[in-house]
Amino acid sequence: MRDLRAHRQLVIRETDALRATKTMVEATQRWTVSHISTAIFAAAMGFGYGWYPEERIRGELRDGKLKPLPLREGAERVGQLYLVYADRENAGPGTLRLAEIIQESVKAECASAAA
């Protein structure tokens, strides 16, 4: 992380101030943008670095526009996903199906990551 301080960090504006401070590197220069697509575009143009969900940058990785940084620590960021029903007893078929889709997607992603 110390090596990254000399480079420009591309940050997506965060509304949660506490969460925003956890993802910041003490970079000498930082650009804050309002949308992930803008940050990815800026990174692909060589203006800086950032952490992006792999599914959002697969094309850029495949085309060589982006490359993973060879970091010993901090190369991957992990988020938590919670599925919470406001009222499970009265959830409609659309809500229940959406929950199934989310659960199936997460299981498939975990299985592919473990392989």
N, CA, C and O atoms as a GROMACS GRO file, in nm:
protein
  460
    1MET      N    1   0.082  -0.118   0.000
    1MET     CA    2   0.000   0.000   0.000
    1MET      C    3   0.087   0.125   0.000
    1MET      O    4   0.050   0.228  -0.057
    2ARG      N    5   0.201   0.116   0.064
    2ARG     CA    6   0.291   0.231   0.068
    2ARG      C    7   0.335   0.271  -0.072
    2ARG      O    8   0.349   0.389  -0.102
    3ASP      N    9   0.356   0.172  -0.159
    3ASP     CA   10   0.398   0.200  -0.297
    3ASP      C   11   0.292   0.276  -0.376
    3ASP      O   12   0.325   0.351  -0.468
    4LEU      N   13   0.165   0.258  -0.340
    4LEU     CA   14   0.057   0.324  -0.413
    4LEU      C   15   0.044   0.472  -0.380
    4LEU      O   16  -0.018   0.546  -0.456
    5ARG      N   17   0.100   0.516  -0.270
    5ARG     CA   18   0.086   0.656  -0.229
    5ARG      C   19   0.134   0.754  -0.334
    5ARG      O   20   0.083   0.866  -0.342
    6ALA      N   21   0.232   0.715  -0.413
    6ALA     CA   22   0.289   0.806  -0.513
    6ALA      C   23   0.205   0.813  -0.640
    6ALA      O   24   0.238   0.888  -0.732
    7HIS      N   25   0.098   0.737  -0.647
    7HIS     CA   26   0.016   0.732  -0.768
    7HIS      C   27  -0.126   0.783  -0.740
    7HIS      O   28  -0.171   0.785  -0.626
    8ARG      N   29  -0.193   0.825  -0.846
    8ARG     CA   30  -0.327   0.880  -0.834
    8ARG      C   31  -0.430   0.771  -0.810
    8ARG      O   32  -0.438   0.674  -0.885
    9GLN      N   33  -0.508   0.787  -0.704
    9GLN     CA   34  -0.614   0.692  -0.672
    9GLN      C   35  -0.745   0.745  -0.728
    9GLN      O   36  -0.778   0.863  -0.712
   10LEU      N   37  -0.819   0.658  -0.796
   10LEU     CA   38  -0.950   0.692  -0.850
   10LEU      C   39  -1.055   0.638  -0.754
   10LEU      O   40  -1.062   0.517  -0.730
   11VAL      N   41  -1.136   0.726  -0.700
   11VAL     CA   42  -1.232   0.691  -0.597
   11VAL      C   43  -1.372   0.726  -0.643
   11VAL      O   44  -1.395   0.832  -0.701
   12ILE      N   45  -1.466   0.637  -0.618
   12ILE     CA   46  -1.607   0.665  -0.647
   12ILE      C   47  -1.666   0.730  -0.522
   12ILE      O   48  -1.648   0.680  -0.411
   13ARG      N   49  -1.734   0.842  -0.541
   13ARG     CA   50  -1.791   0.916  -0.427
   13ARG      C   51  -1.877   0.824  -0.342
   13ARG      O   52  -1.963   0.752  -0.393
   14GLU      N   53  -1.851   0.827  -0.214
   14GLU     CA   54  -1.921   0.741  -0.118
   14GLU      C   55  -2.008   0.827  -0.029
   14GLU      O   56  -1.963   0.930   0.022
   15THR      N   57  -2.132   0.787  -0.010
   15THR     CA   58  -2.221   0.864   0.075
   15THR      C   59  -2.202   0.831   0.222
   15THR      O   60  -2.237   0.912   0.308
   16ASP      N   61  -2.146   0.715   0.251
   16ASP     CA   62  -2.120   0.674   0.389
   16ASP      C   63  -1.978   0.716   0.426
   16ASP      O   64  -1.882   0.651   0.383
   17ALA      N   65  -1.962   0.822   0.503
   17ALA     CA   66  -1.830   0.877   0.534
   17ALA      C   67  -1.741   0.776   0.605
   17ALA      O   68  -1.621   0.770   0.578
   18LEU      N   69  -1.796   0.695   0.697
   18LEU     CA   70  -1.716   0.597   0.769
   18LEU      C   71  -1.662   0.492   0.674
   18LEU      O   72  -1.544   0.456   0.681
   19ARG      N   73  -1.747   0.442   0.584
   19ARG     CA   74  -1.704   0.340   0.488
   19ARG      C   75  -1.602   0.397   0.391
   19ARG      O   76  -1.509   0.327   0.351
   20ALA      N   77  -1.618   0.522   0.352
   20ALA     CA   78  -1.526   0.584   0.257
   20ALA      C   79  -1.384   0.589   0.312
   20ALA      O   80  -1.289   0.566   0.237
   21THR      N   81  -1.366   0.617   0.439
   21THR     CA   82  -1.232   0.627   0.495
   21THR      C   83  -1.163   0.492   0.502
   21THR      O   84  -1.040   0.488   0.504
   22LYS      N   85  -1.237   0.383   0.507
   22LYS     CA   86  -1.177   0.250   0.513
   22LYS      C   87  -1.114   0.210   0.381
   22LYS      O   88  -1.023   0.127   0.381
   23THR      N   89  -1.160   0.266   0.268
   23THR     CA   90  -1.109   0.225   0.138
   23THR      C   91  -1.004   0.321   0.084
   23THR      O   92  -0.952   0.299  -0.026
   24MET      N   93  -0.973   0.425   0.156
   24MET     CA   94  -0.879   0.525   0.108
   24MET      C   95  -0.735   0.482   0.136
   24MET      O   96  -0.704   0.428   0.242
   25VAL      N   97  -0.650   0.508   0.040
   25VAL     CA   98  -0.506   0.494   0.057
   25VAL      C   99  -0.456   0.637   0.071
   25VAL      O  100  -0.512   0.728   0.009
   26GLU      N  101  -0.354   0.660   0.151
   26GLU     CA  102  -0.302   0.795   0.164
   26GLU      C  103  -0.226   0.832   0.038
   26GLU      O  104  -0.103   0.841   0.038
   27ALA      N  105  -0.301   0.852  -0.071
   27ALA     CA  106  -0.242   0.885  -0.200
   27ALA      C  107  -0.206   1.033  -0.204
   27ALA      O  108  -0.275   1.116  -0.144
   28THR      N  109  -0.098   1.067  -0.276
   28THR     CA  110  -0.062   1.208  -0.290
   28THR      C  111  -0.162   1.281  -0.377
   28THR      O  112  -0.179   1.402  -0.366
   29GLN      N  113  -0.230   1.207  -0.464
   29GLN     CA  114  -0.331   1.268  -0.549
   29GLN      C  115  -0.449   1.172  -0.561
   29GLN      O  116  -0.431   1.052  -0.576
   30ARG      N  117  -0.569   1.228  -0.554
   30ARG     CA  118  -0.690   1.146  -0.561
   30ARG      C  119  -0.792   1.218  -0.647
   30ARG      O  120  -0.814   1.338  -0.632
   31TRP      N  121  -0.854   1.144  -0.737
   31TRP     CA  122  -0.967   1.196  -0.813
   31TRP      C  123  -1.091   1.125  -0.763
   31TRP      O  124  -1.095   1.002  -0.757
   32THR      N  125  -1.191   1.202  -0.727
   32THR     CA  126  -1.318   1.145  -0.683
   32THR      C  127  -1.421   1.168  -0.792
   32THR      O  128  -1.442   1.281  -0.837
   33VAL      N  129  -1.484   1.061  -0.835
   33VAL     CA  130  -1.584   1.069  -0.941
   33VAL      C  131  -1.717   1.017  -0.886
   33VAL      O  132  -1.721   0.952  -0.782
   34SER      N  133  -1.824   1.047  -0.958
   34SER     CA  134  -1.956   1.014  -0.905
   34SER      C  135  -2.009   0.879  -0.952
   34SER      O  136  -2.110   0.832  -0.901
   35HIS      N  137  -1.943   0.815  -1.048
   35HIS     CA  138  -1.996   0.689  -1.100
   35HIS      C  139  -1.882   0.592  -1.130
   35HIS      O  140  -1.774   0.632  -1.172
   36ILE      N  141  -1.907   0.465  -1.107
   36ILE     CA  142  -1.804   0.363  -1.128
   36ILE      C  143  -1.758   0.358  -1.274
   36ILE      O  144  -1.640   0.332  -1.300
   37SER      N  145  -1.849   0.381  -1.367
   37SER     CA  146  -1.810   0.379  -1.509
   37SER      C  147  -1.707   0.486  -1.539
   37SER      O  148  -1.616   0.464  -1.620
   38THR      N  149  -1.720   0.602  -1.476
   38THR     CA  150  -1.623   0.710  -1.495
   38THR      C  151  -1.487   0.670  -1.440
   38THR      O  152  -1.384   0.695  -1.503
   39ALA      N  153  -1.486   0.607  -1.324
   39ALA     CA  154  -1.360   0.563  -1.263
   39ALA      C  155  -1.292   0.456  -1.349
   39ALA      O  156  -1.171   0.460  -1.369
   40ILE      N  157  -1.370   0.363  -1.399
   40ILE     CA  158  -1.315   0.257  -1.484
   40ILE      C  159  -1.258   0.316  -1.613
   40ILE      O  160  -1.150   0.278  -1.658
   41PHE      N  161  -1.331   0.409  -1.673
   41PHE     CA  162  -1.284   0.475  -1.795
   41PHE      C  163  -1.152   0.548  -1.768
   41PHE      O  164  -1.058   0.539  -1.847
   42ALA      N  165  -1.145   0.622  -1.657
   42ALA     CA  166  -1.023   0.695  -1.622
   42ALA      C  167  -0.906   0.599  -1.599
   42ALA      O  168  -0.794   0.627  -1.641
   43ALA      N  169  -0.931   0.487  -1.533
   43ALA     CA  170  -0.825   0.388  -1.510
   43ALA      C  171  -0.778   0.329  -1.643
   43ALA      O  172  -0.658   0.310  -1.664
   44ALA      N  173  -0.872   0.299  -1.732
   44ALA     CA  174  -0.837   0.242  -1.862
   44ALA      C  175  -0.757   0.341  -1.947
   44ALA      O  176  -0.678   0.302  -2.032
   45MET      N  177  -0.778   0.470  -1.922
   45MET     CA  178  -0.702   0.573  -1.994
   45MET      C  179  -0.566   0.598  -1.930
   45MET      O  180  -0.485   0.675  -1.982
   46GLY      N  181  -0.540   0.531  -1.817
   46GLY     CA  182  -0.410   0.543  -1.752
   46GLY      C  183  -0.399   0.658  -1.654
   46GLY      O  184  -0.288   0.698  -1.619
   47PHE      N  185  -0.512   0.712  -1.608
   47PHE     CA  186  -0.509   0.827  -1.518
   47PHE      C  187  -0.492   0.790  -1.372
   47PHE      O  188  -0.469   0.879  -1.289
   48GLY      N  189  -0.502   0.664  -1.337
   48GLY     CA  190  -0.487   0.624  -1.198
   48GLY      C  191  -0.526   0.480  -1.177
   48GLY      O  192  -0.542   0.403  -1.272
   49TYR      N  193  -0.541   0.445  -1.051
   49TYR     CA  194  -0.575   0.308  -1.014
   49TYR      C  195  -0.695   0.308  -0.921
   49TYR      O  196  -0.730   0.412  -0.864
   50GLY      N  197  -0.758   0.193  -0.907
   50GLY     CA  198  -0.869   0.178  -0.815
   50GLY      C  199  -0.905   0.032  -0.801
   50GLY      O  200  -0.847  -0.054  -0.868
   51TRP      N  201  -1.000   0.004  -0.715
   51TRP     CA  202  -1.050  -0.131  -0.696
   51TRP      C  203  -1.190  -0.137  -0.754
   51TRP      O  204  -1.276  -0.057  -0.718
   52TYR      N  205  -1.212  -0.232  -0.846
   52TYR     CA  206  -1.340  -0.243  -0.916
   52TYR      C  207  -1.387  -0.387  -0.914
   52TYR      O  208  -1.305  -0.479  -0.914
   53PRO      N  209  -1.518  -0.409  -0.913
   53PRO     CA  210  -1.568  -0.546  -0.921
   53PRO      C  211  -1.524  -0.611  -1.051
   53PRO      O  212  -1.537  -0.551  -1.158
   54GLU      N  213  -1.473  -0.731  -1.042
   54GLU     CA  214  -1.421  -0.800  -1.160
   54GLU      C  215  -1.524  -0.810  -1.271
   54GLU      O  216  -1.490  -0.796  -1.389
   55GLU      N  217  -1.650  -0.835  -1.235
   55GLU     CA  218  -1.752  -0.849  -1.340
   55GLU      C  219  -1.773  -0.719  -1.416
   55GLU      O  220  -1.824  -0.722  -1.528
   56ARG      N  221  -1.737  -0.604  -1.357
   56ARG     CA  222  -1.753  -0.475  -1.426
   56ARG      C  223  -1.636  -0.444  -1.519
   56ARG      O  224  -1.649  -0.360  -1.608
   57ILE      N  225  -1.522  -0.511  -1.499
   57ILE     CA  226  -1.404  -0.478  -1.580
   57ILE      C  227  -1.352  -0.596  -1.663
   57ILE      O  228  -1.240  -0.591  -1.714
   58ARG      N  229  -1.431  -0.701  -1.676
   58ARG     CA  230  -1.386  -0.819  -1.751
   58ARG      C  231  -1.342  -0.783  -1.893
   58ARG      O  232  -1.238  -0.830  -1.940
   59GLY      N  233  -1.419  -0.700  -1.959
   59GLY     CA  234  -1.384  -0.661  -2.096
   59GLY      C  235  -1.253  -0.585  -2.101
   59GLY      O  236  -1.170  -0.612  -2.188
   60GLU      N  237  -1.233  -0.491  -2.010
   60GLU     CA  238  -1.110  -0.414  -2.006
   60GLU      C  239  -0.989  -0.502  -1.973
   60GLU      O  240  -0.880  -0.483  -2.027
   61LEU      N  241  -1.010  -0.600  -1.885
   61LEU     CA  242  -0.902  -0.694  -1.854
   61LEU      C  243  -0.869  -0.780  -1.975
   61LEU      O  244  -0.753  -0.801  -2.009
   62ARG      N  245  -0.973  -0.831  -2.041
   62ARG     CA  246  -0.955  -0.916  -2.158
   62ARG      C  247  -0.884  -0.840  -2.270
   62ARG      O  248  -0.797  -0.896  -2.338
   63ASP      N  249  -0.920  -0.712  -2.290
   63ASP     CA  250  -0.862  -0.632  -2.398
   63ASP      C  251  -0.727  -0.572  -2.361
   63ASP      O  252  -0.663  -0.508  -2.444
   64GLY      N  253  -0.683  -0.592  -2.237
   64GLY     CA  254  -0.554  -0.539  -2.194
   64GLY      C  255  -0.558  -0.391  -2.157
   64GLY      O  256  -0.453  -0.331  -2.136
   65LYS      N  257  -0.676  -0.332  -2.149
   65LYS     CA  258  -0.688  -0.191  -2.111
   65LYS      C  259  -0.662  -0.172  -1.962
   65LYS      O  260  -0.616  -0.066  -1.919
   66LEU      N  261  -0.693  -0.274  -1.884
   66LEU     CA  262  -0.665  -0.274  -1.741
   66LEU      C  263  -0.589  -0.400  -1.705
   66LEU      O  264  -0.605  -0.504  -1.768
   67LYS      N  265  -0.505  -0.389  -1.603
   67LYS     CA  266  -0.430  -0.504  -1.553
   67LYS      C  267  -0.433  -0.501  -1.402
   67LYS      O  268  -0.428  -0.394  -1.341
   68PRO      N  269  -0.441  -0.618  -1.340
   68PRO     CA  270  -0.434  -0.621  -1.193
   68PRO      C  271  -0.295  -0.577  -1.147
   68PRO      O  272  -0.194  -0.615  -1.207
   69LEU      N  273  -0.290  -0.499  -1.042
   69LEU     CA  274  -0.161  -0.459  -0.987
   69LEU      C  275  -0.103  -0.575  -0.907
   69LEU      O  276  -0.176  -0.641  -0.833
   70PRO      N  277   0.026  -0.602  -0.919
   70PRO     CA  278   0.088  -0.713  -0.846
   70PRO      C  279   0.117  -0.673  -0.701
   70PRO      O  280   0.232  -0.648  -0.664
   71LEU      N  281   0.012  -0.667  -0.620
   71LEU     CA  282   0.026  -0.626  -0.480
   71LEU      C  283   0.041  -0.747  -0.390
   71LEU      O  284  -0.023  -0.850  -0.410
   72ARG      N  285   0.127  -0.734  -0.290
   72ARG     CA  286   0.139  -0.841  -0.191
   72ARG      C  287   0.020  -0.841  -0.098
   72ARG      O  288  -0.028  -0.946  -0.056
   73GLU      N  289  -0.029  -0.722  -0.065
   73GLU     CA  290  -0.143  -0.708   0.026
   73GLU      C  291  -0.244  -0.613  -0.036
   73GLU      O  292  -0.207  -0.518  -0.105
   74GLY      N  293  -0.371  -0.638  -0.011
   74GLY     CA  294  -0.476  -0.546  -0.054
   74GLY      C  295  -0.518  -0.556  -0.198
   74GLY      O  296  -0.591  -0.469  -0.247
   75ALA      N  297  -0.473  -0.659  -0.270
   75ALA     CA  298  -0.508  -0.672  -0.411
   75ALA      C  299  -0.657  -0.700  -0.430
   75ALA      O  300  -0.715  -0.663  -0.532
   76GLU      N  301  -0.718  -0.764  -0.333
   76GLU     CA  302  -0.860  -0.795  -0.342
   76GLU      C  303  -0.934  -0.731  -0.227
   76GLU      O  304  -0.886  -0.727  -0.114
   77ARG      N  305  -1.052  -0.683  -0.258
   77ARG     CA  306  -1.141  -0.628  -0.156
   77ARG      C  307  -1.263  -0.718  -0.149
   77ARG      O  308  -1.310  -0.769  -0.251
   78VAL      N  309  -1.312  -0.739  -0.030
   78VAL     CA  310  -1.426  -0.828  -0.010
   78VAL      C  311  -1.541  -0.749   0.050
   78VAL      O  312  -1.523  -0.671   0.143
   79GLY      N  313  -1.658  -0.771  -0.005
   79GLY     CA  314  -1.778  -0.707   0.048
   79GLY      C  315  -1.872  -0.811   0.105
   79GLY      O  316  -1.861  -0.930   0.074
   80GLN      N  317  -1.961  -0.766   0.188
   80GLN     CA  318  -2.059  -0.857   0.247
   80GLN      C  319  -2.194  -0.832   0.183
   80GLN      O  320  -2.230  -0.718   0.154
   81LEU      N  321  -2.266  -0.939   0.161
   81LEU     CA  322  -2.398  -0.930   0.101
   81LEU      C  323  -2.499  -0.991   0.198
   81LEU      O  324  -2.482  -1.104   0.244
   82TYR      N  325  -2.602  -0.916   0.228
   82TYR     CA  326  -2.707  -0.964   0.317
   82TYR      C  327  -2.838  -0.966   0.240
   82TYR      O  328  -2.869  -0.872   0.166
   83LEU      N  329  -2.914  -1.070   0.257
   83LEU     CA  330  -3.047  -1.080   0.198
   83LEU      C  331  -3.146  -1.073   0.313
   83LEU      O  332  -3.154  -1.163   0.396
   84VAL      N  333  -3.222  -0.964   0.318
   84VAL     CA  334  -3.314  -0.940   0.428
   84VAL      C  335  -3.452  -0.911   0.370
   84VAL      O  336  -3.467  -0.828   0.281
   85TYR      N  337  -3.549  -0.979   0.421
   85TYR     CA  338  -3.687  -0.955   0.382
   85TYR      C  339  -3.748  -0.855   0.481
   85TYR      O  340  -3.730  -0.868   0.602
   86ALA      N  341  -3.820  -0.757   0.430
   86ALA     CA  342  -3.891  -0.664   0.518
   86ALA      C  343  -4.002  -0.739   0.591
   86ALA      O  344  -4.028  -0.715   0.709
   87ASP      N  345  -4.068  -0.830   0.518
   87ASP     CA  346  -4.177  -0.907   0.576
   87ASP      C  347  -4.186  -1.039   0.500
   87ASP      O  348  -4.261  -1.049   0.402
   88ARG      N  349  -4.112  -1.140   0.542
   88ARG     CA  350  -4.103  -1.268   0.470
   88ARG      C  351  -4.239  -1.334   0.455
   88ARG      O  352  -4.268  -1.394   0.351
   89GLU      N  353  -4.321  -1.323   0.555
   89GLU     CA  354  -4.453  -1.386   0.552
   89GLU      C  355  -4.541  -1.332   0.438
   89GLU      O  356  -4.621  -1.406   0.380
   90ASN      N  357  -4.526  -1.204   0.408
   90ASN     CA  358  -4.610  -1.142   0.306
   90ASN      C  359  -4.535  -1.110   0.177
   90ASN      O  360  -4.585  -1.034   0.094
   91ALA      N  361  -4.417  -1.168   0.159
   91ALA     CA  362  -4.340  -1.145   0.036
   91ALA      C  363  -4.413  -1.209  -0.082
   91ALA      O  364  -4.461  -1.322  -0.073
   92GLY      N  365  -4.420  -1.134  -0.191
   92GLY     CA  366  -4.488  -1.184  -0.309
   92GLY      C  367  -4.399  -1.275  -0.392
   92GLY      O  368  -4.281  -1.291  -0.360
   93PRO      N  369  -4.454  -1.335  -0.498
   93PRO     CA  370  -4.376  -1.426  -0.581
   93PRO      C  371  -4.257  -1.359  -0.648
   93PRO      O  372  -4.153  -1.423  -0.667
   94GLY      N  373  -4.270  -1.233  -0.685
   94GLY     CA  374  -4.158  -1.162  -0.747
   94GLY      C  375  -4.042  -1.145  -0.651
   94GLY      O  376  -3.926  -1.164  -0.688
   95THR      N  377  -4.073  -1.109  -0.529
   95THR     CA  378  -3.970  -1.092  -0.426
   95THR      C  379  -3.902  -1.225  -0.396
   95THR      O  380  -3.780  -1.231  -0.385
   96LEU      N  381  -3.981  -1.331  -0.383
   96LEU     CA  382  -3.924  -1.462  -0.354
   96LEU      C  383  -3.837  -1.511  -0.470
   96LEU      O  384  -3.731  -1.570  -0.447
   97ARG      N  385  -3.880  -1.486  -0.593
   97ARG     CA  386  -3.800  -1.527  -0.708
   97ARG      C  387  -3.670  -1.449  -0.715
   97ARG      O  388  -3.564  -1.505  -0.744
   98LEU      N  389  -3.677  -1.318  -0.689
   98LEU     CA  390  -3.555  -1.237  -0.688
   98LEU      C  391  -3.457  -1.290  -0.584
   98LEU      O  392  -3.337  -1.297  -0.610
   99ALA      N  393  -3.506  -1.326  -0.466
   99ALA     CA  394  -3.420  -1.382  -0.362
   99ALA      C  395  -3.354  -1.511  -0.410
   99ALA      O  396  -3.235  -1.533  -0.385
  100GLU      N  397  -3.430  -1.596  -0.479
  100GLU     CA  398  -3.374  -1.720  -0.534
  100GLU      C  399  -3.264  -1.690  -0.635
  100GLU      O  400  -3.158  -1.752  -0.632
  101ILE      N  401  -3.288  -1.594  -0.723
  101ILE     CA  402  -3.189  -1.558  -0.824
  101ILE      C  403  -3.060  -1.508  -0.758
  101ILE      O  404  -2.951  -1.547  -0.798
  102ILE      N  405  -3.074  -1.424  -0.657
  102ILE     CA  406  -2.957  -1.373  -0.586
  102ILE      C  407  -2.882  -1.488  -0.520
  102ILE      O  408  -2.759  -1.496  -0.530
  103GLN      N  409  -2.953  -1.577  -0.453
  103GLN     CA  410  -2.888  -1.690  -0.386
  103GLN      C  411  -2.818  -1.782  -0.486
  103GLN      O  412  -2.707  -1.827  -0.462
  104GLU      N  413  -2.884  -1.811  -0.599
  104GLU     CA  414  -2.823  -1.895  -0.702
  104GLU      C  415  -2.698  -1.831  -0.759
  104GLU      O  416  -2.598  -1.898  -0.782
  105SER      N  417  -2.704  -1.700  -0.783
  105SER     CA  418  -2.588  -1.628  -0.838
  105SER      C  419  -2.471  -1.631  -0.742
  105SER      O  420  -2.357  -1.653  -0.784
  106VAL      N  421  -2.498  -1.608  -0.614
  106VAL     CA  422  -2.392  -1.608  -0.515
  106VAL      C  423  -2.330  -1.747  -0.503
  106VAL      O  424  -2.208  -1.760  -0.497
  107LYS      N  425  -2.414  -1.852  -0.500
  107LYS     CA  426  -2.361  -1.989  -0.493
  107LYS      C  427  -2.275  -2.020  -0.614
  107LYS      O  428  -2.168  -2.080  -0.600
  108ALA      N  429  -2.320  -1.980  -0.734
  108ALA     CA  430  -2.243  -2.007  -0.855
  108ALA      C  431  -2.110  -1.932  -0.853
  108ALA      O  432  -2.007  -1.987  -0.893
  109GLU      N  433  -2.112  -1.809  -0.807
  109GLU     CA  434  -1.989  -1.728  -0.799
  109GLU      C  435  -1.892  -1.788  -0.699
  109GLU      O  436  -1.772  -1.794  -0.724
  110CYS      N  437  -1.944  -1.832  -0.584
  110CYS     CA  438  -1.858  -1.894  -0.483
  110CYS      C  439  -1.799  -2.025  -0.535
  110CYS      O  440  -1.682  -2.055  -0.509
  111ALA      N  441  -1.878  -2.104  -0.607
  111ALA     CA  442  -1.828  -2.230  -0.662
  111ALA      C  443  -1.719  -2.205  -0.765
  111ALA      O  444  -1.619  -2.277  -0.766
  112SER      N  445  -1.737  -2.105  -0.850
  112SER     CA  446  -1.635  -2.077  -0.952
  112SER      C  447  -1.509  -2.017  -0.889
  112SER      O  448  -1.398  -2.041  -0.938
  113ALA      N  449  -1.525  -1.942  -0.783
  113ALA     CA  450  -1.409  -1.885  -0.714
  113ALA      C  451  -1.329  -1.993  -0.642
  113ALA      O  452  -1.206  -1.985  -0.631
  114ALA      N  453  -1.398  -2.094  -0.592
  114ALA     CA  454  -1.332  -2.202  -0.520
  114ALA      C  455  -1.260  -2.299  -0.615
  114ALA      O  456  -1.166  -2.367  -0.574
  115ALA      N  457  -1.305  -2.304  -0.740
  115ALA     CA  458  -1.247  -2.398  -0.837
  115ALA      C  459  -1.112  -2.357  -0.886
  115ALA      O  460  -1.052  -2.427  -0.967
   0.00000   0.00000   0.00000
